Amino acid sequence: MGYTIYYRIKLDEPERAFHFIERACRGLGMECELEEERILIRCPFVEPLIIKNGEGFAKTYGREPCTSLYLLLLLSLSAFGSVELWED
């Protein structure tokens, strides 16, 4: 079975949030790009994490370190707005 991270997010400062996430991803060796109003993060062997205002999810199958990195990146965005996370 899969393992999925779900989120609800509201970014008050989306441009600053993107620059922060871009820097963190570069340091972690992960691909990060801005597409319209969303941030796309890729980690090998799992679904990309698409961060946007509202609700979203990424299936990570519990694979590490991607699962933990996605969780940490999402939680770090609380500095730029509000973030709720849940998993199954």
PyMOL Python script that loads the backbone (N, CA, C, O; Angstrom):
from pymol import cmd

cmd.read_pdbstr("""\
ATOM      1  N   MET A   1       0.835  -1.193   0.000  1.00  0.00           N
ATOM      2  CA  MET A   1       0.000   0.000   0.000  1.00  0.00           C
ATOM      3  C   MET A   1       0.874   1.248   0.000  1.00  0.00           C
ATOM      4  O   MET A   1       2.070   1.203   0.290  1.00  0.00           O
ATOM      5  N   GLY A   2       0.242   2.343  -0.330  1.00  0.00           N
ATOM      6  CA  GLY A   2       0.954   3.607  -0.383  1.00  0.00           C
ATOM      7  C   GLY A   2       0.912   4.344   0.937  1.00  0.00           C
ATOM      8  O   GLY A   2       0.140   4.018   1.839  1.00  0.00           O
ATOM      9  N   TYR A   3       1.727   5.300   1.016  1.00  0.00           N
ATOM     10  CA  TYR A   3       1.780   6.198   2.164  1.00  0.00           C
ATOM     11  C   TYR A   3       1.648   7.592   1.571  1.00  0.00           C
ATOM     12  O   TYR A   3       2.370   7.936   0.635  1.00  0.00           O
ATOM     13  N   THR A   4       0.739   8.396   2.103  1.00  0.00           N
ATOM     14  CA  THR A   4       0.465   9.702   1.511  1.00  0.00           C
ATOM     15  C   THR A   4       0.550  10.798   2.558  1.00  0.00           C
ATOM     16  O   THR A   4       0.088  10.639   3.688  1.00  0.00           O
ATOM     17  N   ILE A   5       1.148  11.910   2.163  1.00  0.00           N
ATOM     18  CA  ILE A   5       1.177  13.126   2.976  1.00  0.00           C
ATOM     19  C   ILE A   5       0.124  14.065   2.407  1.00  0.00           C
ATOM     20  O   ILE A   5       0.104  14.335   1.206  1.00  0.00           O
ATOM     21  N   TYR A   6      -0.746  14.558   3.270  1.00  0.00           N
ATOM     22  CA  TYR A   6      -1.768  15.521   2.873  1.00  0.00           C
ATOM     23  C   TYR A   6      -1.464  16.847   3.557  1.00  0.00           C
ATOM     24  O   TYR A   6      -0.905  16.870   4.654  1.00  0.00           O
ATOM     25  N   TYR A   7      -1.825  17.936   2.919  1.00  0.00           N
ATOM     26  CA  TYR A   7      -1.596  19.237   3.538  1.00  0.00           C
ATOM     27  C   TYR A   7      -2.691  20.225   3.185  1.00  0.00           C
ATOM     28  O   TYR A   7      -3.389  20.087   2.180  1.00  0.00           O
ATOM     29  N   ARG A   8      -2.815  21.211   4.029  1.00  0.00           N
ATOM     30  CA  ARG A   8      -3.632  22.410   3.778  1.00  0.00           C
ATOM     31  C   ARG A   8      -2.706  23.575   4.102  1.00  0.00           C
ATOM     32  O   ARG A   8      -2.145  23.638   5.195  1.00  0.00           O
ATOM     33  N   ILE A   9      -2.546  24.483   3.170  1.00  0.00           N
ATOM     34  CA  ILE A   9      -1.562  25.553   3.345  1.00  0.00           C
ATOM     35  C   ILE A   9      -2.125  26.879   2.854  1.00  0.00           C
ATOM     36  O   ILE A   9      -2.899  26.941   1.898  1.00  0.00           O
ATOM     37  N   LYS A  10      -1.708  27.938   3.544  1.00  0.00           N
ATOM     38  CA  LYS A  10      -2.014  29.301   3.104  1.00  0.00           C
ATOM     39  C   LYS A  10      -0.735  30.102   3.256  1.00  0.00           C
ATOM     40  O   LYS A  10      -0.299  30.390   4.371  1.00  0.00           O
ATOM     41  N   LEU A  11      -0.139  30.458   2.135  1.00  0.00           N
ATOM     42  CA  LEU A  11       1.097  31.240   2.148  1.00  0.00           C
ATOM     43  C   LEU A  11       0.762  32.720   2.050  1.00  0.00           C
ATOM     44  O   LEU A  11       0.137  33.167   1.088  1.00  0.00           O
ATOM     45  N   ASP A  12       1.191  33.479   3.065  1.00  0.00           N
ATOM     46  CA  ASP A  12       0.990  34.929   3.049  1.00  0.00           C
ATOM     47  C   ASP A  12       2.066  35.620   2.214  1.00  0.00           C
ATOM     48  O   ASP A  12       1.856  36.710   1.682  1.00  0.00           O
ATOM     49  N   GLU A  13       3.230  34.960   2.110  1.00  0.00           N
ATOM     50  CA  GLU A  13       4.353  35.513   1.359  1.00  0.00           C
ATOM     51  C   GLU A  13       4.881  34.454   0.389  1.00  0.00           C
ATOM     52  O   GLU A  13       5.957  33.901   0.614  1.00  0.00           O
ATOM     53  N   PRO A  14       4.143  34.165  -0.683  1.00  0.00           N
ATOM     54  CA  PRO A  14       4.529  33.067  -1.566  1.00  0.00           C
ATOM     55  C   PRO A  14       5.888  33.247  -2.249  1.00  0.00           C
ATOM     56  O   PRO A  14       6.605  32.267  -2.453  1.00  0.00           O
ATOM     57  N   GLU A  15       6.245  34.463  -2.599  1.00  0.00           N
ATOM     58  CA  GLU A  15       7.532  34.675  -3.264  1.00  0.00           C
ATOM     59  C   GLU A  15       8.703  34.389  -2.315  1.00  0.00           C
ATOM     60  O   GLU A  15       9.670  33.734  -2.701  1.00  0.00           O
ATOM     61  N   ARG A  16       8.615  34.876  -1.089  1.00  0.00           N
ATOM     62  CA  ARG A  16       9.661  34.581  -0.098  1.00  0.00           C
ATOM     63  C   ARG A  16       9.701  33.097   0.223  1.00  0.00           C
ATOM     64  O   ARG A  16      10.775  32.525   0.413  1.00  0.00           O
ATOM     65  N   ALA A  17       8.530  32.474   0.285  1.00  0.00           N
ATOM     66  CA  ALA A  17       8.465  31.035   0.556  1.00  0.00           C
ATOM     67  C   ALA A  17       9.170  30.257  -0.555  1.00  0.00           C
ATOM     68  O   ALA A  17       9.920  29.322  -0.276  1.00  0.00           O
ATOM     69  N   PHE A  18       8.935  30.634  -1.805  1.00  0.00           N
ATOM     70  CA  PHE A  18       9.589  29.952  -2.912  1.00  0.00           C
ATOM     71  C   PHE A  18      11.097  30.088  -2.834  1.00  0.00           C
ATOM     72  O   PHE A  18      11.812  29.102  -3.017  1.00  0.00           O
ATOM     73  N   HIS A  19      11.601  31.290  -2.565  1.00  0.00           N
ATOM     74  CA  HIS A  19      13.053  31.475  -2.485  1.00  0.00           C
ATOM     75  C   HIS A  19      13.655  30.641  -1.355  1.00  0.00           C
ATOM     76  O   HIS A  19      14.749  30.096  -1.501  1.00  0.00           O
ATOM     77  N   PHE A  20      12.952  30.541  -0.242  1.00  0.00           N
ATOM     78  CA  PHE A  20      13.423  29.718   0.868  1.00  0.00           C
ATOM     79  C   PHE A  20      13.456  28.240   0.468  1.00  0.00           C
ATOM     80  O   PHE A  20      14.459  27.556   0.672  1.00  0.00           O
ATOM     81  N   ILE A  21      12.352  27.759  -0.103  1.00  0.00           N
ATOM     82  CA  ILE A  21      12.267  26.345  -0.500  1.00  0.00           C
ATOM     83  C   ILE A  21      13.289  26.033  -1.586  1.00  0.00           C
ATOM     84  O   ILE A  21      13.914  24.973  -1.568  1.00  0.00           O
ATOM     85  N   GLU A  22      13.459  26.951  -2.526  1.00  0.00           N
ATOM     86  CA  GLU A  22      14.440  26.753  -3.600  1.00  0.00           C
ATOM     87  C   GLU A  22      15.846  26.580  -3.021  1.00  0.00           C
ATOM     88  O   GLU A  22      16.592  25.696  -3.439  1.00  0.00           O
ATOM     89  N   ARG A  23      16.193  27.421  -2.068  1.00  0.00           N
ATOM     90  CA  ARG A  23      17.514  27.336  -1.421  1.00  0.00           C
ATOM     91  C   ARG A  23      17.673  26.030  -0.660  1.00  0.00           C
ATOM     92  O   ARG A  23      18.715  25.381  -0.748  1.00  0.00           O
ATOM     93  N   ALA A  24      16.640  25.641   0.092  1.00  0.00           N
ATOM     94  CA  ALA A  24      16.704  24.397   0.863  1.00  0.00           C
ATOM     95  C   ALA A  24      16.824  23.196  -0.071  1.00  0.00           C
ATOM     96  O   ALA A  24      17.616  22.291   0.192  1.00  0.00           O
ATOM     97  N   CYS A  25      16.060  23.173  -1.147  1.00  0.00           N
ATOM     98  CA  CYS A  25      16.121  22.056  -2.086  1.00  0.00           C
ATOM     99  C   CYS A  25      17.486  21.962  -2.762  1.00  0.00           C
ATOM    100  O   CYS A  25      18.013  20.866  -2.953  1.00  0.00           O
ATOM    101  N   ARG A  26      18.048  23.091  -3.117  1.00  0.00           N
ATOM    102  CA  ARG A  26      19.375  23.099  -3.734  1.00  0.00           C
ATOM    103  C   ARG A  26      20.387  22.450  -2.791  1.00  0.00           C
ATOM    104  O   ARG A  26      21.207  21.636  -3.217  1.00  0.00           O
ATOM    105  N   GLY A  27      20.325  22.813  -1.515  1.00  0.00           N
ATOM    106  CA  GLY A  27      21.238  22.250  -0.532  1.00  0.00           C
ATOM    107  C   GLY A  27      21.027  20.763  -0.306  1.00  0.00           C
ATOM    108  O   GLY A  27      21.967  20.043   0.033  1.00  0.00           O
ATOM    109  N   LEU A  28      19.787  20.297  -0.493  1.00  0.00           N
ATOM    110  CA  LEU A  28      19.463  18.882  -0.299  1.00  0.00           C
ATOM    111  C   LEU A  28      19.620  18.065  -1.582  1.00  0.00           C
ATOM    112  O   LEU A  28      19.447  16.846  -1.567  1.00  0.00           O
ATOM    113  N   GLY A  29      19.946  18.730  -2.685  1.00  0.00           N
ATOM    114  CA  GLY A  29      20.107  18.030  -3.949  1.00  0.00           C
ATOM    115  C   GLY A  29      18.792  17.632  -4.599  1.00  0.00           C
ATOM    116  O   GLY A  29      18.744  16.683  -5.382  1.00  0.00           O
ATOM    117  N   MET A  30      17.724  18.355  -4.276  1.00  0.00           N
ATOM    118  CA  MET A  30      16.411  18.064  -4.842  1.00  0.00           C
ATOM    119  C   MET A  30      16.071  19.112  -5.898  1.00  0.00           C
ATOM    120  O   MET A  30      16.495  20.263  -5.802  1.00  0.00           O
ATOM    121  N   GLU A  31      15.312  18.707  -6.893  1.00  0.00           N
ATOM    122  CA  GLU A  31      14.885  19.619  -7.953  1.00  0.00           C
ATOM    123  C   GLU A  31      13.682  20.433  -7.486  1.00  0.00           C
ATOM    124  O   GLU A  31      12.752  19.894  -6.887  1.00  0.00           O
ATOM    125  N   CYS A  32      13.709  21.726  -7.764  1.00  0.00           N
ATOM    126  CA  CYS A  32      12.634  22.620  -7.340  1.00  0.00           C
ATOM    127  C   CYS A  32      12.399  23.648  -8.446  1.00  0.00           C
ATOM    128  O   CYS A  32      13.344  24.220  -8.988  1.00  0.00           O
ATOM    129  N   GLU A  33      11.122  23.872  -8.771  1.00  0.00           N
ATOM    130  CA  GLU A  33      10.813  24.896  -9.769  1.00  0.00           C
ATOM    131  C   GLU A  33       9.480  25.553  -9.448  1.00  0.00           C
ATOM    132  O   GLU A  33       8.622  24.977  -8.779  1.00  0.00           O
ATOM    133  N   LEU A  34       9.333  26.761  -9.940  1.00  0.00           N
ATOM    134  CA  LEU A  34       8.097  27.517  -9.759  1.00  0.00           C
ATOM    135  C   LEU A  34       7.298  27.409 -11.050  1.00  0.00           C
ATOM    136  O   LEU A  34       7.796  27.746 -12.124  1.00  0.00           O
ATOM    137  N   GLU A  35       6.055  26.937 -10.944  1.00  0.00           N
ATOM    138  CA  GLU A  35       5.151  26.838 -12.087  1.00  0.00           C
ATOM    139  C   GLU A  35       3.889  27.615 -11.747  1.00  0.00           C
ATOM    140  O   GLU A  35       3.106  27.187 -10.899  1.00  0.00           O
ATOM    141  N   GLU A  36       3.687  28.747 -12.399  1.00  0.00           N
ATOM    142  CA  GLU A  36       2.547  29.614 -12.136  1.00  0.00           C
ATOM    143  C   GLU A  36       2.464  29.937 -10.653  1.00  0.00           C
ATOM    144  O   GLU A  36       3.341  30.627 -10.133  1.00  0.00           O
ATOM    145  N   GLU A  37       1.449  29.466  -9.961  1.00  0.00           N
ATOM    146  CA  GLU A  37       1.238  29.786  -8.540  1.00  0.00           C
ATOM    147  C   GLU A  37       1.603  28.625  -7.628  1.00  0.00           C
ATOM    148  O   GLU A  37       1.110  28.549  -6.502  1.00  0.00           O
ATOM    149  N   ARG A  38       2.456  27.720  -8.092  1.00  0.00           N
ATOM    150  CA  ARG A  38       2.784  26.559  -7.281  1.00  0.00           C
ATOM    151  C   ARG A  38       4.264  26.227  -7.355  1.00  0.00           C
ATOM    152  O   ARG A  38       4.950  26.564  -8.320  1.00  0.00           O
ATOM    153  N   ILE A  39       4.740  25.556  -6.309  1.00  0.00           N
ATOM    154  CA  ILE A  39       6.128  25.131  -6.217  1.00  0.00           C
ATOM    155  C   ILE A  39       6.135  23.620  -6.450  1.00  0.00           C
ATOM    156  O   ILE A  39       5.381  22.890  -5.807  1.00  0.00           O
ATOM    157  N   LEU A  40       6.974  23.154  -7.356  1.00  0.00           N
ATOM    158  CA  LEU A  40       7.082  21.743  -7.678  1.00  0.00           C
ATOM    159  C   LEU A  40       8.436  21.226  -7.194  1.00  0.00           C
ATOM    160  O   LEU A  40       9.484  21.743  -7.583  1.00  0.00           O
ATOM    161  N   ILE A  41       8.403  20.197  -6.338  1.00  0.00           N
ATOM    162  CA  ILE A  41       9.627  19.612  -5.786  1.00  0.00           C
ATOM    163  C   ILE A  41       9.661  18.143  -6.182  1.00  0.00           C
ATOM    164  O   ILE A  41       8.674  17.424  -6.028  1.00  0.00           O
ATOM    165  N   ARG A  42      10.808  17.706  -6.696  1.00  0.00           N
ATOM    166  CA  ARG A  42      10.958  16.311  -7.101  1.00  0.00           C
ATOM    167  C   ARG A  42      12.018  15.616  -6.251  1.00  0.00           C
ATOM    168  O   ARG A  42      13.097  16.151  -5.996  1.00  0.00           O
ATOM    169  N   CYS A  43      11.672  14.416  -5.827  1.00  0.00           N
ATOM    170  CA  CYS A  43      12.575  13.542  -5.085  1.00  0.00           C
ATOM    171  C   CYS A  43      12.461  12.178  -5.770  1.00  0.00           C
ATOM    172  O   CYS A  43      11.355  11.762  -6.114  1.00  0.00           O
ATOM    173  N   PRO A  44      13.572  11.476  -5.975  1.00  0.00           N
ATOM    174  CA  PRO A  44      13.527  10.209  -6.720  1.00  0.00           C
ATOM    175  C   PRO A  44      12.604   9.169  -6.089  1.00  0.00           C
ATOM    176  O   PRO A  44      12.527   9.046  -4.867  1.00  0.00           O
ATOM    177  N   PHE A  45      11.908   8.427  -6.941  1.00  0.00           N
ATOM    178  CA  PHE A  45      11.107   7.250  -6.568  1.00  0.00           C
ATOM    179  C   PHE A  45       9.804   7.560  -5.840  1.00  0.00           C
ATOM    180  O   PHE A  45       9.139   6.636  -5.370  1.00  0.00           O
ATOM    181  N   VAL A  46       9.415   8.835  -5.732  1.00  0.00           N
ATOM    182  CA  VAL A  46       8.140   9.199  -5.116  1.00  0.00           C
ATOM    183  C   VAL A  46       7.463  10.243  -6.006  1.00  0.00           C
ATOM    184  O   VAL A  46       8.089  10.805  -6.905  1.00  0.00           O
ATOM    185  N   GLU A  47       6.187  10.494  -5.748  1.00  0.00           N
ATOM    186  CA  GLU A  47       5.484  11.531  -6.503  1.00  0.00           C
ATOM    187  C   GLU A  47       6.068  12.896  -6.175  1.00  0.00           C
ATOM    188  O   GLU A  47       6.548  13.113  -5.062  1.00  0.00           O
ATOM    189  N   PRO A  48       6.033  13.813  -7.124  1.00  0.00           N
ATOM    190  CA  PRO A  48       6.494  15.171  -6.814  1.00  0.00           C
ATOM    191  C   PRO A  48       5.573  15.814  -5.780  1.00  0.00           C
ATOM    192  O   PRO A  48       4.386  15.496  -5.698  1.00  0.00           O
ATOM    193  N   LEU A  49       6.136  16.708  -5.006  1.00  0.00           N
ATOM    194  CA  LEU A  49       5.367  17.496  -4.046  1.00  0.00           C
ATOM    195  C   LEU A  49       5.012  18.803  -4.735  1.00  0.00           C
ATOM    196  O   LEU A  49       5.897  19.559  -5.137  1.00  0.00           O
ATOM    197  N   ILE A  50       3.726  19.069  -4.871  1.00  0.00           N
ATOM    198  CA  ILE A  50       3.249  20.297  -5.495  1.00  0.00           C
ATOM    199  C   ILE A  50       2.655  21.158  -4.393  1.00  0.00           C
ATOM    200  O   ILE A  50       1.607  20.836  -3.833  1.00  0.00           O
ATOM    201  N   ILE A  51       3.337  22.259  -4.088  1.00  0.00           N
ATOM    202  CA  ILE A  51       2.919  23.135  -2.998  1.00  0.00           C
ATOM    203  C   ILE A  51       2.173  24.322  -3.586  1.00  0.00           C
ATOM    204  O   ILE A  51       2.691  25.037  -4.444  1.00  0.00           O
ATOM    205  N   LYS A  52       0.952  24.521  -3.113  1.00  0.00           N
ATOM    206  CA  LYS A  52       0.124  25.638  -3.566  1.00  0.00           C
ATOM    207  C   LYS A  52      -0.809  26.017  -2.430  1.00  0.00           C
ATOM    208  O   LYS A  52      -1.033  25.221  -1.517  1.00  0.00           O
ATOM    209  N   ASN A  53      -1.345  27.206  -2.476  1.00  0.00           N
ATOM    210  CA  ASN A  53      -2.350  27.579  -1.489  1.00  0.00           C
ATOM    211  C   ASN A  53      -3.548  26.653  -1.657  1.00  0.00           C
ATOM    212  O   ASN A  53      -3.995  26.390  -2.773  1.00  0.00           O
ATOM    213  N   GLY A  54      -4.053  26.172  -0.548  1.00  0.00           N
ATOM    214  CA  GLY A  54      -5.166  25.237  -0.579  1.00  0.00           C
ATOM    215  C   GLY A  54      -4.713  23.871  -0.089  1.00  0.00           C
ATOM    216  O   GLY A  54      -3.790  23.759   0.718  1.00  0.00           O
ATOM    217  N   GLU A  55      -5.380  22.829  -0.592  1.00  0.00           N
ATOM    218  CA  GLU A  55      -5.072  21.467  -0.172  1.00  0.00           C
ATOM    219  C   GLU A  55      -4.305  20.734  -1.250  1.00  0.00           C
ATOM    220  O   GLU A  55      -4.450  21.020  -2.438  1.00  0.00           O
ATOM    221  N   GLY A  56      -3.486  19.786  -0.824  1.00  0.00           N
ATOM    222  CA  GLY A  56      -2.729  18.979  -1.757  1.00  0.00           C
ATOM    223  C   GLY A  56      -2.241  17.716  -1.081  1.00  0.00           C
ATOM    224  O   GLY A  56      -2.472  17.502   0.109  1.00  0.00           O
ATOM    225  N   PHE A  57      -1.562  16.880  -1.856  1.00  0.00           N
ATOM    226  CA  PHE A  57      -1.028  15.643  -1.312  1.00  0.00           C
ATOM    227  C   PHE A  57       0.118  15.153  -2.182  1.00  0.00           C
ATOM    228  O   PHE A  57       0.283  15.586  -3.323  1.00  0.00           O
ATOM    229  N   ALA A  58       0.906  14.240  -1.621  1.00  0.00           N
ATOM    230  CA  ALA A  58       1.959  13.555  -2.368  1.00  0.00           C
ATOM    231  C   ALA A  58       2.071  12.144  -1.828  1.00  0.00           C
ATOM    232  O   ALA A  58       2.172  11.943  -0.618  1.00  0.00           O
ATOM    233  N   LYS A  59       2.054  11.172  -2.716  1.00  0.00           N
ATOM    234  CA  LYS A  59       2.217   9.772  -2.338  1.00  0.00           C
ATOM    235  C   LYS A  59       3.727   9.496  -2.305  1.00  0.00           C
ATOM    236  O   LYS A  59       4.411   9.612  -3.322  1.00  0.00           O
ATOM    237  N   THR A  60       4.231   9.133  -1.129  1.00  0.00           N
ATOM    238  CA  THR A  60       5.667   8.872  -0.984  1.00  0.00           C
ATOM    239  C   THR A  60       5.980   7.409  -0.719  1.00  0.00           C
ATOM    240  O   THR A  60       7.147   7.017  -0.704  1.00  0.00           O
ATOM    241  N   TYR A  61       4.951   6.597  -0.511  1.00  0.00           N
ATOM    242  CA  TYR A  61       5.134   5.167  -0.249  1.00  0.00           C
ATOM    243  C   TYR A  61       5.991   4.915   0.985  1.00  0.00           C
ATOM    244  O   TYR A  61       6.495   3.808   1.174  1.00  0.00           O
ATOM    245  N   GLY A  62       6.161   5.936   1.828  1.00  0.00           N
ATOM    246  CA  GLY A  62       6.964   5.818   3.041  1.00  0.00           C
ATOM    247  C   GLY A  62       8.451   5.734   2.776  1.00  0.00           C
ATOM    248  O   GLY A  62       9.221   5.413   3.680  1.00  0.00           O
ATOM    249  N   ARG A  63       8.869   6.017   1.556  1.00  0.00           N
ATOM    250  CA  ARG A  63      10.297   5.919   1.209  1.00  0.00           C
ATOM    251  C   ARG A  63      11.072   7.075   1.829  1.00  0.00           C
ATOM    252  O   ARG A  63      10.694   8.241   1.721  1.00  0.00           O
ATOM    253  N   GLU A  64      12.149   6.712   2.467  1.00  0.00           N
ATOM    254  CA  GLU A  64      13.027   7.707   3.084  1.00  0.00           C
ATOM    255  C   GLU A  64      14.256   7.902   2.210  1.00  0.00           C
ATOM    256  O   GLU A  64      14.677   6.954   1.548  1.00  0.00           O
ATOM    257  N   PRO A  65      14.833   9.062   2.182  1.00  0.00           N
ATOM    258  CA  PRO A  65      14.555  10.209   3.037  1.00  0.00           C
ATOM    259  C   PRO A  65      13.465  11.137   2.497  1.00  0.00           C
ATOM    260  O   PRO A  65      13.153  12.151   3.122  1.00  0.00           O
ATOM    261  N   CYS A  66      12.878  10.795   1.332  1.00  0.00           N
ATOM    262  CA  CYS A  66      11.932  11.714   0.685  1.00  0.00           C
ATOM    263  C   CYS A  66      10.729  12.052   1.563  1.00  0.00           C
ATOM    264  O   CYS A  66      10.304  13.206   1.616  1.00  0.00           O
ATOM    265  N   THR A  67      10.178  11.047   2.253  1.00  0.00           N
ATOM    266  CA  THR A  67       9.014  11.310   3.093  1.00  0.00           C
ATOM    267  C   THR A  67       9.337  12.348   4.158  1.00  0.00           C
ATOM    268  O   THR A  67       8.593  13.313   4.334  1.00  0.00           O
ATOM    269  N   SER A  68      10.429  12.157   4.861  1.00  0.00           N
ATOM    270  CA  SER A  68      10.811  13.104   5.915  1.00  0.00           C
ATOM    271  C   SER A  68      11.171  14.468   5.352  1.00  0.00           C
ATOM    272  O   SER A  68      10.854  15.489   5.961  1.00  0.00           O
ATOM    273  N   LEU A  69      11.826  14.501   4.202  1.00  0.00           N
ATOM    274  CA  LEU A  69      12.184  15.785   3.593  1.00  0.00           C
ATOM    275  C   LEU A  69      10.932  16.557   3.183  1.00  0.00           C
ATOM    276  O   LEU A  69      10.860  17.767   3.401  1.00  0.00           O
ATOM    277  N   TYR A  70       9.959  15.891   2.602  1.00  0.00           N
ATOM    278  CA  TYR A  70       8.705  16.557   2.238  1.00  0.00           C
ATOM    279  C   TYR A  70       8.024  17.116   3.484  1.00  0.00           C
ATOM    280  O   TYR A  70       7.551  18.253   3.485  1.00  0.00           O
ATOM    281  N   LEU A  71       7.978  16.313   4.541  1.00  0.00           N
ATOM    282  CA  LEU A  71       7.357  16.786   5.784  1.00  0.00           C
ATOM    283  C   LEU A  71       8.080  18.016   6.327  1.00  0.00           C
ATOM    284  O   LEU A  71       7.439  18.998   6.705  1.00  0.00           O
ATOM    285  N   LEU A  72       9.405  17.967   6.368  1.00  0.00           N
ATOM    286  CA  LEU A  72      10.179  19.105   6.876  1.00  0.00           C
ATOM    287  C   LEU A  72      10.012  20.348   6.011  1.00  0.00           C
ATOM    288  O   LEU A  72       9.881  21.454   6.537  1.00  0.00           O
ATOM    289  N   LEU A  73      10.014  20.178   4.683  1.00  0.00           N
ATOM    290  CA  LEU A  73       9.836  21.329   3.801  1.00  0.00           C
ATOM    291  C   LEU A  73       8.456  21.952   3.987  1.00  0.00           C
ATOM    292  O   LEU A  73       8.327  23.174   4.057  1.00  0.00           O
ATOM    293  N   LEU A  74       7.429  21.114   4.067  1.00  0.00           N
ATOM    294  CA  LEU A  74       6.085  21.654   4.271  1.00  0.00           C
ATOM    295  C   LEU A  74       5.970  22.374   5.608  1.00  0.00           C
ATOM    296  O   LEU A  74       5.439  23.483   5.669  1.00  0.00           O
ATOM    297  N   LEU A  75       6.457  21.763   6.666  1.00  0.00           N
ATOM    298  CA  LEU A  75       6.367  22.401   7.987  1.00  0.00           C
ATOM    299  C   LEU A  75       7.173  23.690   8.055  1.00  0.00           C
ATOM    300  O   LEU A  75       6.786  24.623   8.760  1.00  0.00           O
ATOM    301  N   SER A  76       8.286  23.755   7.334  1.00  0.00           N
ATOM    302  CA  SER A  76       9.098  24.976   7.353  1.00  0.00           C
ATOM    303  C   SER A  76       8.345  26.152   6.733  1.00  0.00           C
ATOM    304  O   SER A  76       8.663  27.306   7.020  1.00  0.00           O
ATOM    305  N   LEU A  77       7.363  25.876   5.897  1.00  0.00           N
ATOM    306  CA  LEU A  77       6.597  26.953   5.271  1.00  0.00           C
ATOM    307  C   LEU A  77       5.666  27.665   6.246  1.00  0.00           C
ATOM    308  O   LEU A  77       5.090  28.697   5.902  1.00  0.00           O
ATOM    309  N   SER A  78       5.512  27.136   7.444  1.00  0.00           N
ATOM    310  CA  SER A  78       4.671  27.817   8.431  1.00  0.00           C
ATOM    311  C   SER A  78       5.244  29.192   8.793  1.00  0.00           C
ATOM    312  O   SER A  78       4.530  30.037   9.333  1.00  0.00           O
ATOM    313  N   ALA A  79       6.519  29.417   8.499  1.00  0.00           N
ATOM    314  CA  ALA A  79       7.124  30.736   8.721  1.00  0.00           C
ATOM    315  C   ALA A  79       6.565  31.773   7.744  1.00  0.00           C
ATOM    316  O   ALA A  79       6.723  32.975   7.958  1.00  0.00           O
ATOM    317  N   PHE A  80       5.914  31.311   6.675  1.00  0.00           N
ATOM    318  CA  PHE A  80       5.395  32.206   5.650  1.00  0.00           C
ATOM    319  C   PHE A  80       3.879  32.160   5.549  1.00  0.00           C
ATOM    320  O   PHE A  80       3.307  32.691   4.597  1.00  0.00           O
ATOM    321  N   GLY A  81       3.223  31.535   6.513  1.00  0.00           N
ATOM    322  CA  GLY A  81       1.769  31.418   6.505  1.00  0.00           C
ATOM    323  C   GLY A  81       1.342  30.340   7.468  1.00  0.00           C
ATOM    324  O   GLY A  81       1.923  30.196   8.544  1.00  0.00           O
ATOM    325  N   SER A  82       0.325  29.577   7.089  1.00  0.00           N
ATOM    326  CA  SER A  82      -0.149  28.501   7.965  1.00  0.00           C
ATOM    327  C   SER A  82      -0.107  27.175   7.216  1.00  0.00           C
ATOM    328  O   SER A  82      -0.341  27.118   6.009  1.00  0.00           O
ATOM    329  N   VAL A  83       0.197  26.105   7.960  1.00  0.00           N
ATOM    330  CA  VAL A  83       0.328  24.774   7.388  1.00  0.00           C
ATOM    331  C   VAL A  83      -0.332  23.756   8.308  1.00  0.00           C
ATOM    332  O   VAL A  83      -0.114  23.772   9.519  1.00  0.00           O
ATOM    333  N   GLU A  84      -1.133  22.880   7.736  1.00  0.00           N
ATOM    334  CA  GLU A  84      -1.681  21.719   8.446  1.00  0.00           C
ATOM    335  C   GLU A  84      -1.226  20.481   7.676  1.00  0.00           C
ATOM    336  O   GLU A  84      -1.286  20.453   6.447  1.00  0.00           O
ATOM    337  N   LEU A  85      -0.772  19.462   8.397  1.00  0.00           N
ATOM    338  CA  LEU A  85      -0.335  18.206   7.772  1.00  0.00           C
ATOM    339  C   LEU A  85      -1.046  17.036   8.400  1.00  0.00           C
ATOM    340  O   LEU A  85      -1.343  17.042   9.594  1.00  0.00           O
ATOM    341  N   TRP A  86      -1.316  16.033   7.593  1.00  0.00           N
ATOM    342  CA  TRP A  86      -1.753  14.745   8.114  1.00  0.00           C
ATOM    343  C   TRP A  86      -1.280  13.681   7.142  1.00  0.00           C
ATOM    344  O   TRP A  86      -0.984  13.969   5.983  1.00  0.00           O
ATOM    345  N   GLU A  87      -1.209  12.439   7.629  1.00  0.00           N
ATOM    346  CA  GLU A  87      -0.633  11.345   6.849  1.00  0.00           C
ATOM    347  C   GLU A  87      -1.518  10.110   6.962  1.00  0.00           C
ATOM    348  O   GLU A  87      -2.309   9.967   7.895  1.00  0.00           O
ATOM    349  N   ASP A  88      -1.359   9.230   5.989  1.00  0.00           N
ATOM    350  CA  ASP A  88      -1.967   7.903   6.119  1.00  0.00           C
ATOM    351  C   ASP A  88      -1.083   6.854   5.497  1.00  0.00           C
ATOM    352  O   ASP A  88      -1.427   5.672   5.508  1.00  0.00           O
TER     353      ASP A  88
END
""", "prot")
cmd.dss("prot")
cmd.show_as("cartoon", "prot")
cmd.util.cbc("prot")
cmd.orient("prot")
